[in-house]
Amino acid sequence: MTAIGYRTVGEDGFTIFYREAGTPGAPKLLLLHGFPSASHMFRDLIPLLADRFHIVAPDLPGFGKSDAPPRATFEQLADAIDRFTDSIGFDRYAIYVFDYGAPTGFRLAVRHPDRITAIISQNGNAYEEGLSDGWNPIRAYWQDASPANREALRAFLKPETTIWQYTHGVADATRVSPDGYGLDNFYLSRPGADEQQLDLFGDYKSNVALYPVFQQYFRTHRPPLLAVWGKNDPFFLPPGAEAFKRDIPDAVVSFLDTGHFALETHAVEIAAAIRDFLPR
């Protein structure tokens, strides 16, 4: 059995919830989740890696059990996680980024390239060719932030949409536990959660604007990078994974026959890939 601690760290009245496992002094690994999830998405992965790494998985601000900022932006998410890593003494670490965790983690890497020992990107995009047509309603909101375009995005927040995100592209949907999407839908139903998520949909254009900055970081610093990708993801396409090799020729790119939430069906395979990729 792996001992996992469930902790909080607060600063100026703002609390970040996080999961922690492994031995302090072991190589550090920071796990950053995506929409609409929280650190619980790593519940199967953490026990598979805790014997080798000191693992920390925070809930991003406004997600899971972490406090929500008054108005959410990705820069605010990165600021909060930057302060969080300082608070817990994560001075050099590898990052595992997924979905929203990618622009959050890549911002940290640009700010502190000396702190990042490696990157694992699981459907964590940094290239425009990785964005599917599923982003078109959100793109429309970027171009015209009208009430009608904002209202149209509420379809992404419906319980059935969350379930679809978990099961789309999965060969055997019976392998997808209802615990994950059930908890996500609970978090999405909380007062004010819908408005924060709509704000983040609108602000995602700031991430796309930073793609050239992220790519320059990749070219300049050449961090060891593993892209392990659910190839049937309806939002982040395989070309987004392959594009990493354009800037980091030695990047390792691997595809899994699953969807967006690849850990729901392939945690064992992803853990094995990480163990092979990261040095002891």
Sine and cosine of phi, psi and omega as CSV:
sin_phi,cos_phi,sin_psi,cos_psi,sin_omega,cos_omega
0.00,0.00,0.71,-0.71,0.03,-1.00
-1.00,-0.04,0.78,-0.63,0.05,-1.00
-0.99,0.16,0.87,-0.49,0.03,-1.00
-0.89,-0.46,0.79,-0.61,0.06,-1.00
-1.00,-0.08,0.61,-0.80,0.02,-1.00
-0.90,-0.44,0.94,-0.33,-0.24,-0.97
-0.76,-0.64,0.20,-0.98,0.15,-0.99
-0.72,-0.69,0.47,-0.88,0.14,-0.99
-0.74,-0.68,0.72,-0.70,-0.07,-1.00
-0.86,-0.50,0.52,-0.86,0.05,-1.00
-0.52,-0.85,0.85,-0.52,-0.01,-1.00
0.81,0.58,0.65,0.76,0.05,-1.00
0.98,0.18,0.06,1.00,-0.02,-1.00
-0.95,-0.31,0.81,-0.59,-0.13,-0.99
-0.93,-0.36,0.74,-0.67,0.15,-0.99
-0.94,-0.33,0.80,-0.60,0.10,-0.99
-1.00,-0.02,0.61,-0.79,0.05,-1.00
-0.48,-0.88,0.37,-0.93,0.10,-0.99
-0.97,-0.26,0.61,-0.79,-0.03,-1.00
-0.65,-0.76,0.68,-0.73,0.03,-1.00
-0.49,-0.87,0.25,-0.97,-0.01,-1.00
1.00,-0.03,-0.09,-1.00,-0.11,-0.99
-0.96,-0.28,0.84,-0.54,0.13,-0.99
-0.82,0.57,0.71,-0.70,-0.12,-0.99
0.97,-0.26,-0.40,0.92,0.12,-0.99
-0.96,0.26,0.29,-0.96,0.07,-1.00
-0.81,0.58,0.68,-0.74,-0.11,-0.99
-1.00,0.01,0.62,-0.78,0.01,-1.00
-0.69,-0.73,0.86,-0.50,0.00,-1.00
-0.97,-0.23,0.84,-0.54,-0.03,-1.00
-0.97,-0.25,0.84,-0.55,-0.05,-1.00
-0.87,-0.50,0.89,-0.45,-0.10,-1.00
-0.99,0.15,-0.06,-1.00,-0.01,-1.00
-0.76,-0.64,-0.22,-0.97,0.00,-1.00
-0.99,0.14,0.61,-0.79,-0.17,0.98
-0.99,-0.13,0.60,0.80,-0.25,-0.97
-1.00,-0.07,-0.35,-0.93,0.02,-1.00
-0.36,-0.93,-0.14,-0.99,-0.08,-1.00
-0.89,0.45,-0.25,0.97,0.04,-1.00
-0.89,0.46,-0.31,0.95,0.02,-1.00
-0.91,0.42,-0.28,0.96,0.00,-1.00
-0.99,-0.13,0.21,0.98,-0.11,-0.99
-0.87,0.50,-0.53,0.85,0.02,-1.00
-1.00,0.03,-0.48,0.88,-0.06,-1.00
-0.97,0.23,-0.65,0.76,-0.11,-0.99
-0.83,0.56,-0.74,0.67,-0.01,-1.00
-0.89,0.45,-0.38,0.93,-0.02,-1.00
-0.99,0.15,-0.20,0.98,-0.07,-1.00
-0.84,-0.54,-0.19,0.98,-0.16,-0.99
-0.92,0.38,-0.32,0.95,0.03,-1.00
-0.96,0.29,-0.31,0.95,-0.07,-1.00
-0.92,-0.38,-0.44,0.90,-0.14,-0.99
-0.81,-0.58,0.43,-0.90,0.23,-0.97
-1.00,-0.01,0.95,-0.31,-0.19,-0.98
-0.95,-0.30,0.70,-0.71,0.13,-0.99
-0.74,-0.67,0.74,-0.67,0.01,-1.00
-0.76,-0.65,0.99,-0.16,0.01,-1.00
-1.00,0.09,0.41,-0.91,0.26,-0.97
-0.99,0.12,0.81,-0.58,0.06,-1.00
-0.87,0.50,0.46,-0.89,0.02,-1.00
-0.80,0.60,0.77,-0.64,-0.02,-1.00
1.00,0.08,-0.06,1.00,0.04,-1.00
-0.92,-0.39,0.47,-0.88,0.07,-1.00
0.82,0.57,-0.81,-0.59,-0.09,-1.00
-0.96,-0.28,0.18,0.98,0.08,-1.00
-1.00,0.08,0.49,-0.87,0.03,-1.00
-0.90,0.44,0.43,-0.90,0.00,-1.00
-0.99,-0.17,0.66,-0.75,0.11,-0.99
-0.95,0.30,0.33,-0.94,-0.01,-1.00
-0.86,0.51,-0.65,0.76,0.07,-1.00
-0.61,-0.79,0.85,-0.53,-0.21,-0.98
-1.00,0.07,0.73,-0.68,0.21,-0.98
-0.70,-0.71,0.32,-0.95,0.02,-1.00
-0.94,0.34,-0.48,0.88,0.08,-1.00
-0.91,0.42,-0.62,0.78,0.06,-1.00
-0.91,0.42,-0.64,0.76,0.04,-1.00
-0.87,0.50,-0.71,0.70,0.00,-1.00
-0.91,0.42,-0.65,0.76,0.03,-1.00
-0.86,0.52,-0.70,0.71,-0.04,-1.00
-0.91,0.41,-0.68,0.73,-0.01,-1.00
-0.95,0.31,-0.52,0.85,0.10,-1.00
-0.87,0.49,-0.74,0.67,0.04,-1.00
-0.90,0.43,-0.60,0.80,0.01,-1.00
-0.88,0.48,-0.73,0.69,-0.01,-1.00
-0.89,0.45,-0.60,0.80,0.07,-1.00
-0.89,0.45,-0.67,0.74,-0.07,-1.00
-0.89,0.45,-0.59,0.81,-0.06,-1.00
-0.99,-0.13,0.07,1.00,0.06,-1.00
0.98,0.20,0.43,0.90,0.09,-1.00
-1.00,0.08,1.00,-0.04,-0.08,-1.00
-0.99,-0.11,-0.47,0.88,0.12,-0.99
-0.62,-0.78,0.78,-0.63,-0.15,-0.99
-0.35,-0.94,0.42,-0.91,0.23,-0.97
-1.00,0.05,0.48,-0.88,0.03,-1.00
-0.86,-0.51,0.66,-0.75,0.16,-0.99
-0.95,-0.32,0.88,-0.47,-0.07,-1.00
-0.87,-0.50,0.66,-0.75,0.01,-1.00
-0.66,-0.75,0.76,-0.65,0.15,-0.99
0.79,0.61,-0.85,-0.52,-0.01,-1.00
-0.87,0.49,-0.41,0.91,0.05,-1.00
-0.90,0.43,-0.39,0.92,-0.03,-1.00
-0.93,0.36,-0.83,0.55,0.02,-1.00
-0.90,0.44,-0.44,0.90,0.10,-1.00
-0.93,0.37,-0.79,0.62,-0.03,-1.00
-0.92,0.39,-0.61,0.79,0.01,-1.00
-0.92,0.38,-0.54,0.84,0.12,-0.99
-0.87,0.49,-0.67,0.74,0.04,-1.00
-0.89,0.46,-0.64,0.77,-0.02,-1.00
-0.91,0.41,-0.64,0.77,0.03,-1.00
-0.90,0.43,-0.65,0.76,-0.01,-1.00
-0.94,0.35,-0.63,0.77,-0.14,-0.99
-0.73,-0.68,0.91,0.41,-0.06,-1.00
-0.87,0.50,-0.44,0.90,-0.01,-1.00
-0.96,0.29,-0.26,0.97,-0.03,-1.00
-1.00,0.03,-0.33,0.94,-0.16,-0.99
-1.00,-0.05,0.89,-0.45,-0.01,-1.00
-1.00,0.02,-0.44,0.90,0.00,-1.00
-0.15,-0.99,0.29,-0.96,0.02,-1.00
-0.77,-0.63,0.77,-0.64,0.22,-0.98
-0.93,-0.36,0.89,-0.46,0.01,-1.00
-0.94,-0.34,0.93,-0.36,0.08,-1.00
-0.96,-0.29,0.99,-0.15,-0.07,-1.00
0.80,0.60,0.70,0.72,0.07,-1.00
-0.91,-0.42,0.95,-0.31,-0.28,-0.96
-1.00,-0.05,0.51,-0.86,0.09,-1.00
-0.58,-0.81,0.32,0.95,-0.07,-1.00
-0.65,-0.76,0.65,-0.76,-0.05,-1.00
-0.89,0.46,-0.51,0.86,0.00,-1.00
-0.93,0.36,-0.20,0.98,0.06,-1.00
-0.99,0.12,-0.16,0.99,-0.04,-1.00
-1.00,0.00,0.83,-0.56,-0.03,-1.00
-1.00,0.09,0.06,-1.00,0.09,-1.00
-0.92,0.39,-0.23,0.97,0.07,-1.00
-0.88,0.48,-0.29,0.96,0.04,-1.00
-0.99,0.11,-0.09,1.00,-0.13,-0.99
-0.85,0.53,-0.68,0.74,0.05,-1.00
-0.89,0.46,-0.55,0.84,0.03,-1.00
-0.96,0.27,-0.63,0.78,0.08,-1.00
-0.86,0.51,-0.63,0.77,0.02,-1.00
-0.87,0.49,-0.61,0.79,0.03,-1.00
-0.94,0.35,-0.57,0.82,0.07,-1.00
-0.88,0.48,-0.65,0.76,-0.06,-1.00
-0.98,0.21,-0.50,0.87,-0.02,-1.00
-0.52,-0.85,0.99,-0.17,-0.06,-1.00
-0.99,0.14,0.81,0.59,0.00,-1.00
-0.98,0.17,0.39,-0.92,0.08,-1.00
-0.82,0.57,-0.60,0.80,-0.02,-1.00
-0.92,0.40,-0.69,0.73,0.01,-1.00
-0.93,0.37,-0.56,0.83,0.06,-1.00
-0.92,0.38,-0.68,0.73,-0.02,-1.00
-0.89,0.46,-0.57,0.82,-0.01,-1.00
-0.89,0.46,-0.43,0.90,-0.04,-1.00
-0.97,0.22,-0.18,0.98,0.03,-1.00
-0.90,0.44,-0.31,0.95,0.06,-1.00
-0.88,0.48,-0.49,0.87,0.03,-1.00
-0.95,0.32,-0.24,0.97,-0.08,-1.00
-0.98,-0.20,0.00,1.00,-0.02,-1.00
-0.96,0.29,0.55,-0.83,0.00,-1.00
-0.82,0.58,-0.63,0.77,-0.02,-1.00
-0.93,0.38,-0.47,0.88,0.04,-1.00
-0.94,0.33,-0.64,0.77,0.06,-1.00
-0.87,0.50,-0.72,0.69,0.03,-1.00
-0.87,0.50,-0.68,0.74,0.02,-1.00
-0.87,0.49,-0.66,0.75,0.03,-1.00
-0.86,0.51,-0.59,0.81,-0.01,-1.00
-0.97,0.26,-0.54,0.84,-0.17,-0.98
-0.96,-0.27,-0.32,0.95,-0.02,-1.00
-0.89,0.46,0.75,-0.66,0.05,-1.00
0.99,0.16,0.09,1.00,0.01,-1.00
-1.00,-0.06,0.78,-0.63,-0.07,-1.00
-0.90,0.44,-0.61,0.79,-0.03,-1.00
-0.74,-0.67,0.99,-0.16,-0.08,-1.00
-0.90,0.43,-0.30,0.96,0.02,-1.00
-0.94,0.33,-0.21,0.98,0.07,-1.00
-0.99,0.13,-0.15,0.99,-0.02,-1.00
-1.00,-0.04,0.93,-0.38,0.00,-1.00
-0.91,0.40,0.68,-0.73,0.09,-1.00
-0.94,0.34,-0.20,0.98,-0.03,-1.00
-0.87,0.49,-0.67,0.75,-0.07,-1.00
-0.90,0.43,-0.83,0.55,-0.04,-1.00
-0.95,0.31,-0.43,0.90,0.08,-1.00
-0.91,0.42,-0.68,0.73,0.01,-1.00
-0.94,0.34,-0.64,0.77,0.05,-1.00
-0.86,0.51,-0.69,0.72,0.00,-1.00
-0.92,0.40,-0.54,0.84,0.10,-0.99
-0.88,0.47,-0.73,0.68,0.00,-1.00
-0.89,0.45,-0.64,0.77,-0.01,-1.00
-0.92,0.39,-0.38,0.93,-0.05,-1.00
-0.99,0.10,-0.08,1.00,-0.04,-1.00
-0.95,0.31,0.51,-0.86,-0.01,-1.00
-0.84,0.55,0.76,-0.65,0.04,-1.00
1.00,0.06,-0.26,0.97,-0.04,-1.00
-0.90,0.44,-0.59,0.81,-0.03,-1.00
-0.90,0.44,-0.67,0.74,-0.02,-1.00
-0.93,0.38,-0.61,0.79,0.06,-1.00
-0.89,0.46,-0.69,0.72,-0.03,-1.00
-0.91,0.41,-0.61,0.79,0.05,-1.00
-0.91,0.41,-0.62,0.79,0.08,-1.00
-0.87,0.50,-0.68,0.73,-0.01,-1.00
-0.93,0.36,-0.58,0.81,0.12,-0.99
-0.84,0.55,-0.71,0.71,0.00,-1.00
-0.91,0.41,-0.62,0.78,-0.05,-1.00
-0.98,0.19,-0.18,0.98,-0.01,-1.00
-0.86,0.51,-0.39,0.92,0.04,-1.00
-0.88,0.48,-0.44,0.90,0.06,-1.00
-0.91,0.41,-0.50,0.86,0.05,-1.00
-0.93,0.36,-0.70,0.71,0.01,-1.00
-0.89,0.46,-0.62,0.79,0.04,-1.00
-0.89,0.45,-0.46,0.89,0.00,-1.00
-1.00,0.02,-0.09,1.00,-0.02,-1.00
-0.78,0.62,-0.71,0.71,0.03,-1.00
-0.88,0.48,-0.54,0.84,0.04,-1.00
-0.93,0.37,-0.70,0.71,0.05,-1.00
-0.87,0.49,-0.69,0.72,-0.04,-1.00
-0.91,0.41,-0.58,0.81,0.08,-1.00
-0.90,0.43,-0.64,0.77,0.10,-1.00
-0.85,0.52,-0.72,0.70,0.00,-1.00
-0.86,0.52,-0.72,0.69,-0.05,-1.00
-0.92,0.39,-0.62,0.79,-0.09,-1.00
-0.97,0.25,-0.69,0.73,-0.16,-0.99
-0.97,-0.22,-0.28,0.96,0.05,-1.00
0.71,0.71,0.82,0.57,0.03,-1.00
-0.91,0.41,0.57,-0.82,0.15,-0.99
-0.82,0.57,0.78,-0.63,-0.10,-1.00
-0.69,-0.72,0.77,-0.63,0.12,-0.99
-0.91,-0.41,0.87,-0.49,0.12,-0.99
-0.97,-0.25,0.93,-0.37,0.03,-1.00
-0.88,-0.47,0.89,-0.47,-0.38,-0.93
-0.76,-0.65,0.77,-0.64,0.23,-0.97
-0.94,0.33,0.94,-0.34,-0.20,-0.98
-0.95,0.30,-0.23,0.97,-0.02,-1.00
-0.98,-0.18,0.31,0.95,0.01,-1.00
-0.86,0.50,0.81,-0.59,-0.01,-1.00
-0.98,0.21,-0.16,0.99,-0.05,-1.00
-0.93,-0.37,-0.66,0.75,-0.04,-1.00
-0.89,-0.45,0.94,-0.35,-0.19,-0.98
-1.00,0.10,0.39,-0.92,0.04,-1.00
-0.80,0.60,-0.57,0.82,0.05,-1.00
-0.85,0.53,-0.43,0.90,0.07,-1.00
-0.93,0.38,-0.55,0.84,0.08,-1.00
-0.96,0.28,-0.71,0.70,-0.03,-1.00
-0.89,0.46,-0.48,0.87,-0.06,-1.00
-0.91,0.41,-0.40,0.92,0.04,-1.00
-0.83,0.55,-0.57,0.82,-0.05,-1.00
-0.93,0.37,-0.32,0.95,0.06,-1.00
-0.91,0.41,-0.59,0.81,-0.04,-1.00
-0.98,-0.21,-0.42,0.91,0.05,-1.00
-0.78,-0.62,1.00,0.05,-0.11,-0.99
-0.83,0.56,-0.47,0.88,-0.02,-1.00
-1.00,0.03,0.09,1.00,0.02,-1.00
-0.85,0.52,0.58,-0.81,0.04,-1.00
-0.98,-0.19,0.82,-0.57,-0.04,-1.00
-0.86,-0.52,0.81,-0.59,-0.06,-1.00
-0.69,-0.72,0.66,-0.75,-0.01,-1.00
-0.91,-0.41,0.62,-0.79,0.03,-1.00
-0.89,-0.46,0.57,-0.82,-0.02,-1.00
-0.99,0.14,0.95,0.31,0.01,-1.00
-0.40,-0.92,-0.13,-0.99,-0.11,-0.99
-0.97,-0.24,-0.53,-0.85,-0.13,-0.99
-0.90,0.44,-0.79,0.62,-0.03,-1.00
-1.00,0.02,0.95,0.32,-0.14,-0.99
-0.89,0.46,-0.47,0.88,-0.01,-1.00
-0.91,0.41,-0.36,0.93,-0.01,-1.00
-0.91,0.41,-0.47,0.88,-0.05,-1.00
-0.87,-0.48,-0.35,0.94,-0.15,-0.99
-0.75,-0.66,0.59,0.81,0.00,-1.00
-0.88,0.48,-0.64,0.77,-0.02,-1.00
-0.90,0.44,-0.70,0.71,-0.02,-1.00
-0.92,0.39,-0.64,0.77,0.00,-1.00
-0.93,0.37,-0.66,0.75,0.05,-1.00
-0.87,0.50,-0.67,0.74,0.01,-1.00
-0.89,0.45,-0.64,0.77,0.02,-1.00
-0.90,0.43,-0.64,0.77,0.03,-1.00
-0.92,0.39,-0.68,0.73,0.00,-1.00
-0.89,0.46,-0.60,0.80,0.05,-1.00
-0.95,0.32,-0.52,0.85,-0.14,-0.99
-0.99,0.11,-0.69,0.72,-0.09,-1.00
-1.00,0.02,0.69,-0.72,0.05,-1.00
-0.94,0.35,0.39,-0.92,0.05,-1.00
-0.94,0.34,0.00,0.00,0.00,0.00
